[in-house]
Amino acid sequence: MNMSIDLRDPLKSKRRIVVKIGSALLTRDGQGLNSDGIHDWAAQIAQLRGRGLELVLVSSGAVAAGMQRLGRSTRPSALHELQAMAAVGQMNLVQVYESAFQRHGLHTAQVLLTHDDLTDRRRYLNSRTTLRTLLGFGVIPVINENDTVATEEIRFGDNDTLAALVANLIEADLLLILTDQRGLYERDPRQDPDAKLLAEGRAGDPQLLSMAGGSGALGRGGMRSKLLAAEKAARSGASTVIAPGREANVITRVLDGEPVGTHLQAAQGRVAARKQWLAGQLRATGKLRLDAGAVKVIRDGGKSLLPVGVKAIEGAFTRGEIVSCLDPEGREVARGLVNYSSEEAGRIIGKASDKIESILGYIDEPELIHRDNMVVL
């Protein structure tokens, strides 16, 4: 496989990173919660936060930690038992994370998500706004699947998938998956000790899946799930690094451009990939009729759509649903996720953004549609 990718400089330029830590790392392969490891990873994240980088942590380990606390050696298969284990283990995880980051003067925020939170348009926008606000406050969000309430039908499947969707959600530059392996090997190293580590590749390359083995005993993932996560993250332009979480200073080394683990590049840049991803799922439920000035700024200037540029509204929609943007001649020029319902939007169209709070009594966003959630047609 002939792939020539400059690994060092692109990684040094990453500013918003999702770090996912797997169950085997967090629980010492099931022997108990790895407090020392958590404190070490927290120290590295704090160091990068001091450089001005924004980091979100996706943490596995709730079920495994609950198993350890309750003296269970075998992962249960019954959903209600898994949910109970997660509820017990999550308390332990939160305590250790908060303690680890407070040593460095950083606050953490627990964020539990289900599949519905990232597929429902309104909840998608709410989740996105909350996470971006936390990052703006300098807080480290610690995200896990809400195992206690998620049903089998709405599970992400594994936290690799969750981490990839969070990367899409916050428009991350990099997804860093820490695992108990050195990275992706050309063949399963447990069966072939001479198998070579793949240093680089392209996210979504079907050849890579043939190299992946099965999942581990503690988690639901495996190398295959990490490759599929890299493909999902690439939909919004994020590259992925699969790296050995037990190696010293692995997080900072990756962000310093050291070729650690396996680097899977996204085929497209962040903005282009995100627009394509949004375009594939947009079905308009309402219409916004824009004035000529608004059409010009979103089409030629790449700007967000502000209420002042909208002349009229058609249809009924709620926050987070898809609306179509029409020019004065009725031609569709863009589509996007709207930040206000049709009732709210009807009260603020034609008004400056600094008037929104006085009109509605609150403000969610200054834009009707943010440019990152808009596809220009």
N, C-alpha and C positions, 0 to 999 in steps of 0.2 A: 504494500500500500504506500504509494508515493505521495506524501503530504508535506509541503514546506510551509511552516507557519512560524512567524517570529513570536515566541512565547513571552519574552521578557517585557518589552515596552508596553504592549496592550494591557497586561495585568497591572503594571504600575499606574496606568491611567484610570483604573476603575475607582469610582467614587461612592457608589451605593452597592452594598454587598449583602446577600442573604447567605448565612452560614448555617448549614444543617448538620447536626451531630446525631449519629445513630445509636441505637439501643446498646449494641455490644460495647461501644466506647463508654457510654454513660453508666453502665452497670458492671464494668469489669467482666464482661462475658457472663453476666448473671450472678456474680459473686457478691453484689452489693453496690450501692450507688457510689460512683467514682468521684468523690468530693475533691480529691486532689486534682484530678483531670479538669473538673469544672472550674476550679480556681485558676488553673493554668490557662485554659482557653479564655476565661474572663480577662485575665491580665493582658493577653494578646489583643483581644478586642478593645480593651481600654486604651492600649497603646495606639491602635489604629484610629480610634475615636479622637484621640488627642491630635492626630494629624489632619482632622477635619473630615474623615470618612464617615459615612452613615452605614450602620450595620444592624441587621435584623437577624435574630437567632431563631431557628426552627429546631426544636428539641424533641427528640424521641425519648423513650425511657419511662413514661408514666406507668405503663402496664408492667414492665420489667421491675421497676422500683416497687410497685405494689406487691408483686409476687414475692420479692425479697422480704418486704416488711411483714407479710402474712405467712412466710415460711413455705411458699409454694415453689417447687422446682420445675414443674411442667406448665407451660402456657396453656390456659384453659381455652376450650373451643366455643363454649356457650357464650353468646353475646352479653347476657346479663352479668356473667362472672367477669368477663373482660372489662365491662364498664365499671364494675365495683373495684377491680384491681387498679384501673386508671384513676379513679377518684381518690383512692388511698395513696397511690404513688405520686400523683400530681402535687399533693401537699408537701411531700418531701422535696421534690424537684424545685418548687418555688422557693422554699426556705434556703436551699443551698445556693441557687442562682442569686437571690437577693443579697445574701451574705457575701458571695464572691465579688459582686460588682460594687457593693458599698465600700469595700476595701479601697476602691479606686475613685471614690466619690461619684459614682454613677448610679442612677436609679434605673430599675427595671419595671416593665409592665407586662403582666400576664395577658395574653390574647389567645382565647380558645375559639377555633373556627370549625365549622362544618361545611360540607360541600355546598349546601344551600346558600351559605354566606357569599360564595364566590360565583354562583350561577344566577341568583336573583339580582336583577339590575340595581335595585335600590340598596340592597345590602352590600353589593359589590362596591358601590360608591361610598357607602358609609364606612366599610372596612378600609378602603383606600384612604379616605380622608383622615380616619383615626390614626392609621399607621404613619401617614405623612406628618400629621401633627405631633405625634410622639417623637419622630425623628427630629422635627424642628425644635422640640423641647430638649433635645440631647439625651433622651431616654433610650434604653436598649429594649425593644420589644422582644419578649420570649414567647414564641408561638408554638402551639401544639394543636393537634386535632382534638375537638371536644368529644373524646371517647366516651364520656359518661352519658351523653345524650344521643350521639350519632347512631342511627340504625344501619343495618347491613346495606340497605339500599342506597344510603347517601354517604357512605364512607369514601374518603379519598383513595383508600386502598393501602397506602403507606405514606410515610412522611417525606419521602423523596418527591412524590407527586405534589404533596402539599407545599413543599419548599419551592417547587417549580412554579406553581400557581401564585404563590406569594411574590416570586420574582416578576411574574407578569403584572401582578396587582400594583406593585410599587415602582415598576419600571426600573428594576435593578440592572446594574451593568454586569454583575457576576453572581453566579450561584456556586458556592463552595460547599461541596459535600464531603464531610469528614467520615471516614469509614475505617474498619479494622484491616483493610487491604491497602497495599501500596498504590493501587490504581487499577486500571483495566489491563489485563494480560491478553496476549494473543490466544492463549489457551488457559484452561483452568490450572493454576499453579499447584493446587492440592493434588491433582492427578498427574501433572507434568512439571517436575521441578525445574526443567530447563526452559519453561515458557518465558517469553520476553515481555517486559512491561511496555505498553504502548504509551509513548510520551505525548502524542498529539493526534488530533483527528477533527472531524467535522460532526457537530451534533446532527443527529438524524440519519447518519450514514448507515444503511441497512447491513453493511458488512460487519459493523461493530457488534450487533446483537448476537451474531453467531459465535462471538468470543465469550459471551457472558454465561455464567453458571446459574445455579439456583439461589434461593434465599437462605438466610441463616436461621437458627433455631429461635432466637429471641425476637427478631423483628419480622415484618411482613415483606420486606424489600429484598435486596440482593443487587448484584451488579446490573442485571437486566433492568430493574426498576430505576436505577440511577441513569442508565442510558436513555430510557424513555423520559425521565425527568429532564435531562439535558435537551432533548428534542422539544419538550414543552416550553422550557425556559427560552429557547431560541426563538419562539414565536414572537417574543417581544424584544428580541435582539440581545439577550443575555448569554454570555459564554458560561461554560461550566467547567470547574476543576474538581476531579475526584481525587482526594488526597488522603494520605495515611494520618489519621488523627492522633496516633500515639507518638509520632515523631516530634521532637522538640521544636517549638516555635513554628509549627507548620503553617498557621494562619498568616503570621507576619511574613514568613518566607515566601508564601504564594503571592501576597500583595506586593512584595518587593521585587517580583519578577523572576524568582528562582524557579526553574522548571521542576517542580515537585509534583508527583502523581501524574494524572492524565488530564490534559487540557483539551476540551472540546469546544471549538469555536462555533459561534452562530454564523449562518451563511449570510445574513444581512445585518446591517447596522440597526441600532435600537429603534430609532424613529420609524424607519421604513418597515421593519418587521412588525412593530406594534400596530401600525396603521393597517397592514395586511391582516393581522390577527383580528382586529376589530371589524374590518370590512367583511370578514367571513361570517360574522354572527349578527350583523345589523339588520333588523326588520323594523321599519318605522311604524310607530303607533300614533304619531301626530305630526303636525307641520308647523314650521316657523317661517313667516314671510319677512324677509330681510330688506333693508334699504340698500341702495347701491354702495354706500360707504362700507357697510358691514360685509357685503359680498367681496369687495376689493381687499379688505384687510385679512379675511380668512383665506381667500384664494391666492392672493399675491404676497401677502405679508406673513402668512403662517401663524396668524394670531388666534386667540380664543374669541368666542362669540359672547359679547356683552349684551345686557338687556337693552341698552340704548339703541342698538342697531336693529331691533326687531319691531316691525310695524303691526303684525297681527299674528294670532294663534288659531290653528284649526285642530280639532280633535281633543280627546281627553287622554291625559297621560300622567303618570306618577314619576317621582324622582327616580332616576336611574334607567328609565325606559328610553327607547330609541326614537328620535324625532328627525324628520327630514327638513333641511334648510332650503328654502326657495328664493330665487332672485326676484326682482320686481316684475319680471315677465312670466313667473311661475315655473321656471326651470329649476330642477334640483341641482344644487351646487355642493351639498355636503350632507352628511349624516353623523349623529353622535349621541352620546349618553347625556341626557339633560340633568342638570343639577336641581331643578325645581319642578314641581307639579304644574299642570296646565292652569290650575286655579291660582297658584302663587305667581307663575310666570305672567299671567294675564294682568296682575296688579303692578308688576315692575317693568314690563316692556316699555321702551321709549325713555326710561329713566336711567340716570347715571348710577354706577355701582355703589357709590357712597350713600345713596338714598335707600338702598335695599332694607337696611335694618330699621330705619324709621318708618318704612311702609309696612313691612311684614312683622316687625317687632323682634326679628332675629336675622342672622345671615349665615347661610351654610357655605356658600362660595360667592366670590364677586362676579363669576362668569355664569352665563346660562349653560354653555358647553365649553369645557376646557379643551384647548388645542390637542392635548394628549389623548383625549377621548373622542376625537373627531376625525372622520375620513373625508377629505375633499375629493369630490368626484370629477 
